[in-house]
Amino acid sequence: MSPIDVRSPKHCDEKGVTVEKLFQKKKLFFSFTTISLSVLSFIFLLYLTLHPTKPNFTLTEADIYQLNLSGPRQLLNSSIQLTLVSKNPNKKVGIYYDELQVYASYKGQQITLYTSLPPFYQGYEDSNFLSASLIGNGLPVDPYFGYEVQRDQSAGKLVMNLKGSGRLRWKVGTWVSGKYRFNVDCVASMPFGPSLPSGPLSFRQGAQCSTTL
């Protein structure tokens, strides 16, 4: 004789409640997943549609007031003033500049300390003038630094790099992105020779800087 499985009505009710709870949990999980994917897809499509273009930087002016070695250790003292123009080329995307530090470099050597510029917001297709004073006091440099400067003076031209690094965020409507690191490199070539009048070495031609993001 086959065994008979007898279940009480109460047991059947409990099983039905358990199955219903599991169904509700799965339904809630799938709903949450669908909403999350929809939001992420919208943000991604919005980003692809707008496709923010990296900002443009132009070096408009640079003046070297001091660039000499002193003391038995031949430490460098430098004083440089520069002016940059930052432009946001985007028509529908604003830019928050949270950090921006600039410094000067010569022959691959950093010749000033970092100077931090204040944070600012840049609207659609806006431009901002950025000025900074770069100072270096008693900086150690390579032994051949003085020789390189003399050689450039004999050639009548000094080439210097003005560099910047920082972090920015994109703003589209009320949505603001995470932070992105960017780097700026500007090249200034200025007349330099013993026959030049006294005063700072100056760069006034204007030069487009390279920007990496």
KARANOR-V226029 format. One record per residue. N is the residue number from 1. RES is the residue in three letters. PSI is psi as a letter, one per 30 degrees, with the letter a starting at -180 (none if undefined). Layout:
n: (N	N)
res: (RES	RES)
psi: (PSI	PSI)
//
This chain:
n: (1	2	3	4	5	6	7	8	9	10	11	12	13	14	15	16	17	18	19	20	21	22	23	24	25	26	27	28	29	30	31	32	33	34	35	36	37	38	39	40	41	42	43	44	45	46	47	48	49	50	51	52	53	54	55	56	57	58	59	60	61	62	63	64	65	66	67	68	69	70	71	72	73	74	75	76	77	78	79	80	81	82	83	84	85	86	87	88	89	90	91	92	93	94	95	96	97	98	99	100	101	102	103	104	105	106	107	108	109	110	111	112	113	114	115	116	117	118	119	120	121	122	123	124	125	126	127	128	129	130	131	132	133	134	135	136	137	138	139	140	141	142	143	144	145	146	147	148	149	150	151	152	153	154	155	156	157	158	159	160	161	162	163	164	165	166	167	168	169	170	171	172	173	174	175	176	177	178	179	180	181	182	183	184	185	186	187	188	189	190	191	192	193	194	195	196	197	198	199	200	201	202	203	204	205	206	207	208	209	210	211	212	213)
res: (MET	SER	PRO	ILE	ASP	VAL	ARG	SER	PRO	LYS	HIS	CYS	ASP	GLU	LYS	GLY	VAL	THR	VAL	GLU	LYS	LEU	PHE	GLN	LYS	LYS	LYS	LEU	PHE	PHE	SER	PHE	THR	THR	ILE	SER	LEU	SER	VAL	LEU	SER	PHE	ILE	PHE	LEU	LEU	TYR	LEU	THR	LEU	HIS	PRO	THR	LYS	PRO	ASN	PHE	THR	LEU	THR	GLU	ALA	ASP	ILE	TYR	GLN	LEU	ASN	LEU	SER	GLY	PRO	ARG	GLN	LEU	LEU	ASN	SER	SER	ILE	GLN	LEU	THR	LEU	VAL	SER	LYS	ASN	PRO	ASN	LYS	LYS	VAL	GLY	ILE	TYR	TYR	ASP	GLU	LEU	GLN	VAL	TYR	ALA	SER	TYR	LYS	GLY	GLN	GLN	ILE	THR	LEU	TYR	THR	SER	LEU	PRO	PRO	PHE	TYR	GLN	GLY	TYR	GLU	ASP	SER	ASN	PHE	LEU	SER	ALA	SER	LEU	ILE	GLY	ASN	GLY	LEU	PRO	VAL	ASP	PRO	TYR	PHE	GLY	TYR	GLU	VAL	GLN	ARG	ASP	GLN	SER	ALA	GLY	LYS	LEU	VAL	MET	ASN	LEU	LYS	GLY	SER	GLY	ARG	LEU	ARG	TRP	LYS	VAL	GLY	THR	TRP	VAL	SER	GLY	LYS	TYR	ARG	PHE	ASN	VAL	ASP	CYS	VAL	ALA	SER	MET	PRO	PHE	GLY	PRO	SER	LEU	PRO	SER	GLY	PRO	LEU	SER	PHE	ARG	GLN	GLY	ALA	GLN	CYS	SER	THR	THR	LEU)
psi: (k	k	k	k	j	j	k	l	e	e	e	e	e	e	e	e	e	e	e	e	e	e	e	e	e	e	e	e	e	e	e	e	e	e	e	e	e	e	e	e	e	e	e	e	e	e	e	e	e	e	i	k	k	k	l	k	k	k	j	e	k	k	k	j	f	k	i	l	k	l	l	f	f	h	k	k	k	l	j	k	k	l	k	l	k	k	k	j	f	k	f	g	k	l	k	j	j	e	k	j	k	l	l	k	k	k	h	g	k	k	g	l	l	k	k	k	k	k	l	l	k	j	a	k	g	l	k	k	k	k	k	k	k	k	k	k	j	h	k	k	l	l	f	g	e	e	e	e	e	e	e	e	e	e	f	g	k	k	k	k	k	j	l	l	k	a	k	l	k	k	j	j	b	f	k	k	l	l	k	k	k	l	k	k	j	k	k	k	k	k	k	j	l	f	f	k	l	l	l	l	k	k	k	g	f	k	k	k	l	k	k	k	none)
//
